[in-house]
Amino acid sequence: MLRIGAKLCRAARIGGSVFVSPKSSQLPPPRFFSVNNNNVNTSSFKTNPVALQMINYALSLARTQKSDESYAQAQLVLEQCHSAQLDESAKGLVLLAMSTLFSERGNFGEAIEKLQKIQDLGLSSLAVKVAASEALAGLYLESHQDDASSATADICLQLLETIRLEIGGGGSEFLEARAKALKGLVELVRGNIESALSFFEGAQGDKGCFGNVALSYGEFLHCKRDFQMVRELYQKAMHDVSESKDFTDSQSLSACNMNLEETLLGATCALGQLEAHLGNFDDAEEILTAALKKAEECFGNYHPKVGIILTCIALMYRHKAAMERSSSLLIQEGLYRRAIEVLKAPPLEIEGVEAKLSRRDILALARGGYAETLIVQQNRKAEGEKLKQWAEKAWTNRRLSLAEALEPSESSTKVVVIDTRISRVL
């Protein structure tokens, strides 16, 4: 397979044609992109079409086999592609792809390094820079580096504002919408609801309400229990990304935990949570089961994203039991145990905060919910109390307590929403 990559690499250097084997001919057809070099405000970009083919080939190679070897081979293809590029926008595209593959394997350090290199490039394409900023902030959020994510979002907003003031508008409205939604998501994670509102105002009618913008805005309204438009926004996000292909136009360009696959998964899971909060448990179960299947297909059965969705399903059953005054303890217990296993929870002797875990709030939800299923069993009450104590110490969410997250009431203005993109409780 690497021979195919070598042929593509040689073609990328000379900009010529290449013989493609039947296997690689299954890759999406490359497209040309144009850029007006006299207007840095343009959101379009250009690159060698063979470079796009190499990127798609590398992503397919890595994701089809899902092994350490396949990911290493894919990175080698991308490194060859990067060295062959003369245009900095094309180099940026390759770095986005490299960062995405590192992110999928949980290697956030390498992914962040590639994204930071994009920030140092003198790119003519704003779309690449905005996608890199979005991905960088997303990884910082997943790593619980909230200050760094906020600073990244601020820099992105300042860049777009400077260009708007110096050159004027013209084609970057949807990039501005993405930058604002990114900052709104950061503020939402930090529990600053009023601040988040200022960045989401007008998002519904904005033509840039696409993909991640629609999803983040929907999550904001969801957290406020303002359910009127939430379903529509989640469904829009799902439709937008299912109709798009990454790296094929500036509007859908994305990377790492903010890429199209992650956005589709996040919107599906969020919609399932919404249906549960509305009491539509049959719909919620169907949607969350679809999200679980998609996560397993994309990442494998033991990826943390699978554990996150299992936690969402367990919480749905918990909410259903409370609403219907029924019992599903055995189902909940099995789901929580599986989620805790997949999330690779540390021993109870290691406190969640001290362990500086990513996904620690979700682990706290899983262990806290599991604890509640044990406490009602007399012979397992002590075990449940120990789990509950760990979960309460690990919980760091600023907007609501662990008890509020596990026991939502109809009169409460707060509801827990899990964002699978950044593995955080909003």
TORDREN-450193 format. One record per residue (C-alpha): residue number from 1; chain; x, y, z. Coordinates in steps of 0.02 Angstrom, whole numbers, plus 50000, padded with zeros to 5 digits. Layout:
BEGIN
+-----+-------+-------+-------+-------+
:   n : chain :    xx :    yy :    zz :
+-----+-------+-------+-------+-------+
: NUM :     A :     X :     Y :     Z :
...
+-----+-------+-------+-------+-------+
//
This chain:
BEGIN
+-----+-------+-------+-------+-------+
:   n : chain :    xx :    yy :    zz :
+-----+-------+-------+-------+-------+
:   1 :     A : 50000 : 50000 : 50000 :
:   2 :     A : 50145 : 50117 : 50033 :
:   3 :     A : 50195 : 50098 : 49850 :
:   4 :     A : 50032 : 50186 : 49806 :
:   5 :     A : 50079 : 50326 : 49924 :
:   6 :     A : 50251 : 50340 : 49844 :
:   7 :     A : 50174 : 50355 : 49670 :
:   8 :     A : 50055 : 50489 : 49732 :
:   9 :     A : 50199 : 50580 : 49815 :
:  10 :     A : 50299 : 50584 : 49653 :
:  11 :     A : 50147 : 50652 : 49562 :
:  12 :     A : 50123 : 50784 : 49695 :
:  13 :     A : 50301 : 50846 : 49668 :
:  14 :     A : 50282 : 50866 : 49481 :
:  15 :     A : 50097 : 50910 : 49480 :
:  16 :     A : 50069 : 50779 : 49346 :
:  17 :     A : 49956 : 50630 : 49324 :
:  18 :     A : 49976 : 50464 : 49411 :
:  19 :     A : 49918 : 50287 : 49378 :
:  20 :     A : 49799 : 50239 : 49518 :
:  21 :     A : 49769 : 50058 : 49561 :
:  22 :     A : 49589 : 49993 : 49574 :
:  23 :     A : 49601 : 49997 : 49764 :
:  24 :     A : 49651 : 50179 : 49775 :
:  25 :     A : 49526 : 50228 : 49641 :
:  26 :     A : 49393 : 50212 : 49775 :
:  27 :     A : 49457 : 50374 : 49853 :
:  28 :     A : 49347 : 50530 : 49835 :
:  29 :     A : 49388 : 50626 : 49676 :
:  30 :     A : 49505 : 50775 : 49708 :
:  31 :     A : 49452 : 50952 : 49666 :
:  32 :     A : 49545 : 51111 : 49622 :
:  33 :     A : 49528 : 51262 : 49735 :
:  34 :     A : 49564 : 51441 : 49690 :
:  35 :     A : 49622 : 51585 : 49796 :
:  36 :     A : 49629 : 51770 : 49764 :
:  37 :     A : 49802 : 51816 : 49824 :
:  38 :     A : 49756 : 51999 : 49822 :
:  39 :     A : 49625 : 51972 : 49956 :
:  40 :     A : 49681 : 51880 : 50112 :
:  41 :     A : 49502 : 51886 : 50174 :
:  42 :     A : 49452 : 51747 : 50055 :
:  43 :     A : 49402 : 51584 : 50136 :
:  44 :     A : 49443 : 51476 : 49985 :
:  45 :     A : 49607 : 51387 : 49956 :
:  46 :     A : 49703 : 51296 : 49822 :
:  47 :     A : 49808 : 51141 : 49827 :
:  48 :     A : 49878 : 51008 : 49714 :
:  49 :     A : 49736 : 50884 : 49680 :
:  50 :     A : 49856 : 50739 : 49704 :
:  51 :     A : 49894 : 50806 : 49879 :
:  52 :     A : 49708 : 50792 : 49918 :
:  53 :     A : 49710 : 50615 : 49851 :
:  54 :     A : 49858 : 50574 : 49963 :
:  55 :     A : 49769 : 50645 : 50115 :
:  56 :     A : 49613 : 50542 : 50080 :
:  57 :     A : 49718 : 50387 : 50047 :
:  58 :     A : 49811 : 50408 : 50212 :
:  59 :     A : 49651 : 50434 : 50312 :
:  60 :     A : 49570 : 50282 : 50231 :
:  61 :     A : 49725 : 50176 : 50262 :
:  62 :     A : 49729 : 50220 : 50447 :
:  63 :     A : 49543 : 50206 : 50482 :
:  64 :     A : 49509 : 50047 : 50387 :
:  65 :     A : 49634 : 49942 : 50486 :
:  66 :     A : 49633 : 50044 : 50649 :
:  67 :     A : 49802 : 49974 : 50700 :
:  68 :     A : 49961 : 50057 : 50762 :
:  69 :     A : 50048 : 50001 : 50603 :
:  70 :     A : 49915 : 50071 : 50487 :
:  71 :     A : 49916 : 50239 : 50576 :
:  72 :     A : 50107 : 50244 : 50567 :
:  73 :     A : 50102 : 50204 : 50380 :
:  74 :     A : 49971 : 50340 : 50354 :
:  75 :     A : 50079 : 50468 : 50444 :
:  76 :     A : 50225 : 50420 : 50333 :
:  77 :     A : 50121 : 50453 : 50177 :
:  78 :     A : 50069 : 50622 : 50248 :
:  79 :     A : 50249 : 50668 : 50292 :
:  80 :     A : 50301 : 50631 : 50113 :
:  81 :     A : 50154 : 50733 : 50050 :
:  82 :     A : 50199 : 50880 : 50164 :
:  83 :     A : 50380 : 50883 : 50106 :
:  84 :     A : 50322 : 50887 : 49924 :
:  85 :     A : 50211 : 51041 : 49943 :
:  86 :     A : 50267 : 51215 : 49896 :
:  87 :     A : 50103 : 51305 : 49934 :
:  88 :     A : 50078 : 51344 : 50118 :
:  89 :     A : 49891 : 51318 : 50113 :
:  90 :     A : 49922 : 51141 : 50048 :
:  91 :     A : 50049 : 51114 : 50187 :
:  92 :     A : 49916 : 51170 : 50309 :
:  93 :     A : 49792 : 51043 : 50243 :
:  94 :     A : 49918 : 50904 : 50266 :
:  95 :     A : 49956 : 50961 : 50443 :
:  96 :     A : 49769 : 50960 : 50482 :
:  97 :     A : 49758 : 50779 : 50422 :
:  98 :     A : 49913 : 50730 : 50523 :
:  99 :     A : 49843 : 50810 : 50680 :
: 100 :     A : 49678 : 50719 : 50656 :
: 101 :     A : 49762 : 50549 : 50650 :
: 102 :     A : 49865 : 50587 : 50805 :
: 103 :     A : 49707 : 50644 : 50894 :
: 104 :     A : 49614 : 50484 : 50850 :
: 105 :     A : 49752 : 50382 : 50933 :
: 106 :     A : 49745 : 50491 : 51089 :
: 107 :     A : 49914 : 50573 : 51053 :
: 108 :     A : 49859 : 50750 : 51091 :
: 109 :     A : 50036 : 50816 : 51111 :
: 110 :     A : 50085 : 50776 : 50932 :
: 111 :     A : 49916 : 50835 : 50867 :
: 112 :     A : 49934 : 51003 : 50956 :
: 113 :     A : 50111 : 51023 : 50888 :
: 114 :     A : 50050 : 51000 : 50708 :
: 115 :     A : 49909 : 51126 : 50735 :
: 116 :     A : 50028 : 51253 : 50809 :
: 117 :     A : 50137 : 51237 : 50654 :
: 118 :     A : 49988 : 51291 : 50551 :
: 119 :     A : 49973 : 51448 : 50655 :
: 120 :     A : 50153 : 51489 : 50610 :
: 121 :     A : 50125 : 51471 : 50422 :
: 122 :     A : 50096 : 51628 : 50318 :
: 123 :     A : 49937 : 51554 : 50248 :
: 124 :     A : 49832 : 51642 : 50117 :
: 125 :     A : 49685 : 51534 : 50169 :
: 126 :     A : 49586 : 51588 : 50320 :
: 127 :     A : 49486 : 51427 : 50313 :
: 128 :     A : 49639 : 51324 : 50358 :
: 129 :     A : 49684 : 51438 : 50502 :
: 130 :     A : 49508 : 51439 : 50572 :
: 131 :     A : 49497 : 51250 : 50559 :
: 132 :     A : 49664 : 51236 : 50650 :
: 133 :     A : 49607 : 51355 : 50787 :
: 134 :     A : 49444 : 51260 : 50809 :
: 135 :     A : 49537 : 51094 : 50823 :
: 136 :     A : 49670 : 51165 : 50939 :
: 137 :     A : 49540 : 51237 : 51057 :
: 138 :     A : 49443 : 51073 : 51048 :
: 139 :     A : 49596 : 50973 : 51103 :
: 140 :     A : 49633 : 51095 : 51242 :
: 141 :     A : 49454 : 51077 : 51304 :
: 142 :     A : 49466 : 50888 : 51300 :
: 143 :     A : 49631 : 50900 : 51396 :
: 144 :     A : 49550 : 51016 : 51527 :
: 145 :     A : 49665 : 51159 : 51475 :
: 146 :     A : 49522 : 51282 : 51475 :
: 147 :     A : 49628 : 51440 : 51485 :
: 148 :     A : 49728 : 51386 : 51332 :
: 149 :     A : 49568 : 51349 : 51236 :
: 150 :     A : 49499 : 51520 : 51279 :
: 151 :     A : 49659 : 51606 : 51222 :
: 152 :     A : 49656 : 51508 : 51058 :
: 153 :     A : 49476 : 51559 : 51025 :
: 154 :     A : 49517 : 51741 : 51064 :
: 155 :     A : 49663 : 51741 : 50941 :
: 156 :     A : 49551 : 51670 : 50805 :
: 157 :     A : 49420 : 51804 : 50836 :
: 158 :     A : 49552 : 51941 : 50836 :
: 159 :     A : 49623 : 51880 : 50671 :
: 160 :     A : 49454 : 51885 : 50586 :
: 161 :     A : 49411 : 52053 : 50663 :
: 162 :     A : 49576 : 52129 : 50605 :
: 163 :     A : 49548 : 52067 : 50428 :
: 164 :     A : 49369 : 52130 : 50429 :
: 165 :     A : 49421 : 52304 : 50486 :
: 166 :     A : 49570 : 52320 : 50369 :
: 167 :     A : 49498 : 52241 : 50213 :
: 168 :     A : 49311 : 52231 : 50242 :
: 169 :     A : 49191 : 52085 : 50225 :
: 170 :     A : 49179 : 51968 : 50081 :
: 171 :     A : 49162 : 51783 : 50100 :
: 172 :     A : 49215 : 51754 : 50279 :
: 173 :     A : 49046 : 51766 : 50367 :
: 174 :     A : 49035 : 51580 : 50401 :
: 175 :     A : 49214 : 51582 : 50467 :
: 176 :     A : 49166 : 51721 : 50587 :
: 177 :     A : 49015 : 51617 : 50641 :
: 178 :     A : 49130 : 51468 : 50676 :
: 179 :     A : 49250 : 51576 : 50777 :
: 180 :     A : 49108 : 51649 : 50882 :
: 181 :     A : 49030 : 51478 : 50911 :
: 182 :     A : 49200 : 51411 : 50964 :
: 183 :     A : 49217 : 51549 : 51094 :
: 184 :     A : 49037 : 51519 : 51148 :
: 185 :     A : 49075 : 51334 : 51175 :
: 186 :     A : 49228 : 51377 : 51279 :
: 187 :     A : 49125 : 51493 : 51388 :
: 188 :     A : 48990 : 51360 : 51405 :
: 189 :     A : 49118 : 51232 : 51464 :
: 190 :     A : 49180 : 51358 : 51592 :
: 191 :     A : 49004 : 51384 : 51656 :
: 192 :     A : 48990 : 51564 : 51595 :
: 193 :     A : 48815 : 51555 : 51524 :
: 194 :     A : 48787 : 51741 : 51501 :
: 195 :     A : 48954 : 51764 : 51416 :
: 196 :     A : 48918 : 51616 : 51302 :
: 197 :     A : 48752 : 51697 : 51253 :
: 198 :     A : 48842 : 51849 : 51181 :
: 199 :     A : 48934 : 51737 : 51058 :
: 200 :     A : 48782 : 51635 : 51006 :
: 201 :     A : 48663 : 51782 : 50982 :
: 202 :     A : 48597 : 51780 : 50805 :
: 203 :     A : 48674 : 51612 : 50765 :
: 204 :     A : 48509 : 51533 : 50712 :
: 205 :     A : 48484 : 51654 : 50569 :
: 206 :     A : 48667 : 51664 : 50522 :
: 207 :     A : 48713 : 51581 : 50357 :
: 208 :     A : 48865 : 51513 : 50447 :
: 209 :     A : 48754 : 51405 : 50559 :
: 210 :     A : 48832 : 51246 : 50491 :
: 211 :     A : 48897 : 51087 : 50573 :
: 212 :     A : 48989 : 51129 : 50734 :
: 213 :     A : 48906 : 51300 : 50745 :
: 214 :     A : 48732 : 51223 : 50745 :
: 215 :     A : 48786 : 51087 : 50868 :
: 216 :     A : 48868 : 51206 : 50992 :
: 217 :     A : 48722 : 51327 : 50985 :
: 218 :     A : 48601 : 51183 : 51011 :
: 219 :     A : 48700 : 51125 : 51163 :
: 220 :     A : 48694 : 51302 : 51234 :
: 221 :     A : 48504 : 51307 : 51221 :
: 222 :     A : 48494 : 51127 : 51283 :
: 223 :     A : 48590 : 51170 : 51441 :
: 224 :     A : 48467 : 51311 : 51474 :
: 225 :     A : 48319 : 51193 : 51446 :
: 226 :     A : 48263 : 51307 : 51305 :
: 227 :     A : 48210 : 51157 : 51202 :
: 228 :     A : 48108 : 51245 : 51067 :
: 229 :     A : 48243 : 51250 : 50932 :
: 230 :     A : 48366 : 51120 : 50998 :
: 231 :     A : 48303 : 50969 : 50900 :
: 232 :     A : 48305 : 51070 : 50739 :
: 233 :     A : 48485 : 51127 : 50770 :
: 234 :     A : 48547 : 50951 : 50809 :
: 235 :     A : 48461 : 50881 : 50655 :
: 236 :     A : 48534 : 51021 : 50549 :
: 237 :     A : 48709 : 50982 : 50612 :
: 238 :     A : 48683 : 50799 : 50571 :
: 239 :     A : 48618 : 50838 : 50397 :
: 240 :     A : 48755 : 50965 : 50360 :
: 241 :     A : 48900 : 50851 : 50397 :
: 242 :     A : 48823 : 50695 : 50321 :
: 243 :     A : 48809 : 50790 : 50157 :
: 244 :     A : 48989 : 50854 : 50164 :
: 245 :     A : 49162 : 50782 : 50140 :
: 246 :     A : 49309 : 50849 : 50238 :
: 247 :     A : 49453 : 50932 : 50145 :
: 248 :     A : 49341 : 50964 : 49993 :
: 249 :     A : 49283 : 51142 : 50030 :
: 250 :     A : 49323 : 51281 : 50151 :
: 251 :     A : 49155 : 51272 : 50240 :
: 252 :     A : 49173 : 51091 : 50294 :
: 253 :     A : 49361 : 51096 : 50325 :
: 254 :     A : 49393 : 51030 : 50501 :
: 255 :     A : 49510 : 50923 : 50604 :
: 256 :     A : 49538 : 50820 : 50762 :
: 257 :     A : 49391 : 50809 : 50883 :
: 258 :     A : 49298 : 50944 : 50785 :
: 259 :     A : 49301 : 50852 : 50618 :
: 260 :     A : 49148 : 50796 : 50521 :
: 261 :     A : 49140 : 50620 : 50595 :
: 262 :     A : 49153 : 50689 : 50772 :
: 263 :     A : 49022 : 50821 : 50737 :
: 264 :     A : 48900 : 50692 : 50669 :
: 265 :     A : 48930 : 50580 : 50819 :
: 266 :     A : 48913 : 50726 : 50939 :
: 267 :     A : 48751 : 50788 : 50861 :
: 268 :     A : 48676 : 50613 : 50861 :
: 269 :     A : 48719 : 50584 : 51043 :
: 270 :     A : 48657 : 50758 : 51091 :
: 271 :     A : 48491 : 50725 : 51002 :
: 272 :     A : 48472 : 50562 : 51097 :
: 273 :     A : 48503 : 50653 : 51262 :
: 274 :     A : 48374 : 50784 : 51213 :
: 275 :     A : 48241 : 50654 : 51178 :
: 276 :     A : 48275 : 50576 : 51348 :
: 277 :     A : 48257 : 50745 : 51433 :
: 278 :     A : 48092 : 50769 : 51342 :
: 279 :     A : 48031 : 50598 : 51402 :
: 280 :     A : 48035 : 50519 : 51229 :
: 281 :     A : 48129 : 50367 : 51289 :
: 282 :     A : 48096 : 50252 : 51142 :
: 283 :     A : 48167 : 50382 : 51023 :
: 284 :     A : 48310 : 50417 : 51142 :
: 285 :     A : 48358 : 50234 : 51152 :
: 286 :     A : 48353 : 50214 : 50963 :
: 287 :     A : 48459 : 50369 : 50931 :
: 288 :     A : 48587 : 50334 : 51067 :
: 289 :     A : 48603 : 50154 : 51007 :
: 290 :     A : 48640 : 50221 : 50833 :
: 291 :     A : 48771 : 50337 : 50907 :
: 292 :     A : 48850 : 50192 : 51000 :
: 293 :     A : 48860 : 50088 : 50842 :
: 294 :     A : 48938 : 50233 : 50747 :
: 295 :     A : 49068 : 50260 : 50883 :
: 296 :     A : 49115 : 50076 : 50882 :
: 297 :     A : 49130 : 50078 : 50692 :
: 298 :     A : 49235 : 50236 : 50689 :
: 299 :     A : 49348 : 50208 : 50838 :
: 300 :     A : 49334 : 50026 : 50893 :
: 301 :     A : 49242 : 49944 : 51037 :
: 302 :     A : 49363 : 50000 : 51173 :
: 303 :     A : 49384 : 50183 : 51128 :
: 304 :     A : 49339 : 50311 : 51264 :
: 305 :     A : 49205 : 50387 : 51151 :
: 306 :     A : 49113 : 50220 : 51165 :
: 307 :     A : 49122 : 50234 : 51354 :
: 308 :     A : 49051 : 50410 : 51347 :
: 309 :     A : 48899 : 50355 : 51246 :
: 310 :     A : 48872 : 50205 : 51360 :
: 311 :     A : 48865 : 50330 : 51503 :
: 312 :     A : 48734 : 50430 : 51409 :
: 313 :     A : 48629 : 50274 : 51382 :
: 314 :     A : 48643 : 50226 : 51567 :
: 315 :     A : 48588 : 50402 : 51617 :
: 316 :     A : 48441 : 50387 : 51496 :
: 317 :     A : 48384 : 50227 : 51582 :
: 318 :     A : 48406 : 50310 : 51752 :
: 319 :     A : 48299 : 50458 : 51698 :
: 320 :     A : 48169 : 50340 : 51623 :
: 321 :     A : 48158 : 50240 : 51784 :
: 322 :     A : 48133 : 50399 : 51885 :
: 323 :     A : 48001 : 50468 : 51766 :
: 324 :     A : 47904 : 50304 : 51752 :
: 325 :     A : 47931 : 50252 : 51933 :
: 326 :     A : 48003 : 50089 : 51873 :
: 327 :     A : 48167 : 49998 : 51900 :
: 328 :     A : 48305 : 49956 : 51778 :
: 329 :     A : 48445 : 49931 : 51903 :
: 330 :     A : 48519 : 49779 : 51817 :
: 331 :     A : 48524 : 49868 : 51648 :
: 332 :     A : 48597 : 50025 : 51725 :
: 333 :     A : 48727 : 49929 : 51824 :
: 334 :     A : 48785 : 49834 : 51670 :
: 335 :     A : 48798 : 49992 : 51566 :
: 336 :     A : 48892 : 50088 : 51700 :
: 337 :     A : 49014 : 49945 : 51728 :
: 338 :     A : 49048 : 49931 : 51542 :
: 339 :     A : 49070 : 50120 : 51527 :
: 340 :     A : 49191 : 50126 : 51673 :
: 341 :     A : 49292 : 49985 : 51597 :
: 342 :     A : 49302 : 50066 : 51425 :
: 343 :     A : 49344 : 50236 : 51501 :
: 344 :     A : 49491 : 50152 : 51590 :
: 345 :     A : 49447 : 50219 : 51761 :
: 346 :     A : 49592 : 50231 : 51884 :
: 347 :     A : 49590 : 50137 : 52050 :
: 348 :     A : 49478 : 50213 : 52183 :
: 349 :     A : 49632 : 50253 : 52286 :
: 350 :     A : 49679 : 50385 : 52156 :
: 351 :     A : 49565 : 50536 : 52174 :
: 352 :     A : 49498 : 50600 : 52008 :
: 353 :     A : 49557 : 50779 : 52030 :
: 354 :     A : 49731 : 50729 : 52084 :
: 355 :     A : 49745 : 50609 : 51937 :
: 356 :     A : 49714 : 50755 : 51817 :
: 357 :     A : 49610 : 50643 : 51707 :
: 358 :     A : 49533 : 50692 : 51544 :
: 359 :     A : 49350 : 50640 : 51542 :
: 360 :     A : 49351 : 50645 : 51732 :
: 361 :     A : 49177 : 50724 : 51746 :
: 362 :     A : 49107 : 50587 : 51635 :
: 363 :     A : 49195 : 50457 : 51741 :
: 364 :     A : 49120 : 50542 : 51893 :
: 365 :     A : 48947 : 50527 : 51815 :
: 366 :     A : 48975 : 50344 : 51773 :
: 367 :     A : 49044 : 50300 : 51945 :
: 368 :     A : 48915 : 50409 : 52032 :
: 369 :     A : 48772 : 50327 : 51938 :
: 370 :     A : 48846 : 50155 : 51968 :
: 371 :     A : 48860 : 50196 : 52153 :
: 372 :     A : 48675 : 50237 : 52161 :
: 373 :     A : 48632 : 50065 : 52090 :
: 374 :     A : 48737 : 49983 : 52226 :
: 375 :     A : 48685 : 50087 : 52376 :
: 376 :     A : 48506 : 50022 : 52366 :
: 377 :     A : 48574 : 49843 : 52379 :
: 378 :     A : 48608 : 49808 : 52562 :
: 379 :     A : 48753 : 49688 : 52532 :
: 380 :     A : 48840 : 49812 : 52415 :
: 381 :     A : 48802 : 49975 : 52503 :
: 382 :     A : 48980 : 50000 : 52568 :
: 383 :     A : 49051 : 49978 : 52393 :
: 384 :     A : 48926 : 50103 : 52327 :
: 385 :     A : 48970 : 50232 : 52460 :
: 386 :     A : 49154 : 50218 : 52415 :
: 387 :     A : 49116 : 50244 : 52231 :
: 388 :     A : 49005 : 50393 : 52271 :
: 389 :     A : 49141 : 50473 : 52375 :
: 390 :     A : 49266 : 50457 : 52232 :
: 391 :     A : 49142 : 50529 : 52107 :
: 392 :     A : 49103 : 50680 : 52215 :
: 393 :     A : 49288 : 50721 : 52234 :
: 394 :     A : 49321 : 50698 : 52048 :
: 395 :     A : 49175 : 50809 : 51992 :
: 396 :     A : 49235 : 50981 : 51930 :
: 397 :     A : 49088 : 51049 : 51828 :
: 398 :     A : 49056 : 51231 : 51872 :
: 399 :     A : 48875 : 51242 : 51816 :
: 400 :     A : 48792 : 51104 : 51915 :
: 401 :     A : 48832 : 50981 : 52054 :
: 402 :     A : 48851 : 50794 : 52030 :
: 403 :     A : 48687 : 50768 : 52123 :
: 404 :     A : 48597 : 50888 : 52004 :
: 405 :     A : 48673 : 50797 : 51855 :
: 406 :     A : 48616 : 50627 : 51918 :
: 407 :     A : 48446 : 50681 : 51985 :
: 408 :     A : 48372 : 50813 : 51868 :
: 409 :     A : 48202 : 50877 : 51920 :
: 410 :     A : 48064 : 50946 : 51812 :
: 411 :     A : 48071 : 51112 : 51904 :
: 412 :     A : 48259 : 51132 : 51885 :
: 413 :     A : 48328 : 51252 : 51756 :
: 414 :     A : 48484 : 51144 : 51740 :
: 415 :     A : 48510 : 50988 : 51639 :
: 416 :     A : 48668 : 50889 : 51603 :
: 417 :     A : 48727 : 50883 : 51422 :
: 418 :     A : 48878 : 50779 : 51371 :
: 419 :     A : 48978 : 50838 : 51220 :
: 420 :     A : 49064 : 50686 : 51143 :
: 421 :     A : 49176 : 50796 : 51034 :
: 422 :     A : 49272 : 50865 : 51181 :
: 423 :     A : 49226 : 50730 : 51307 :
: 424 :     A : 49157 : 50858 : 51430 :
: 425 :     A : 49000 : 50883 : 51533 :
: 426 :     A : 48925 : 51052 : 51489 :
+-----+-------+-------+-------+-------+
//
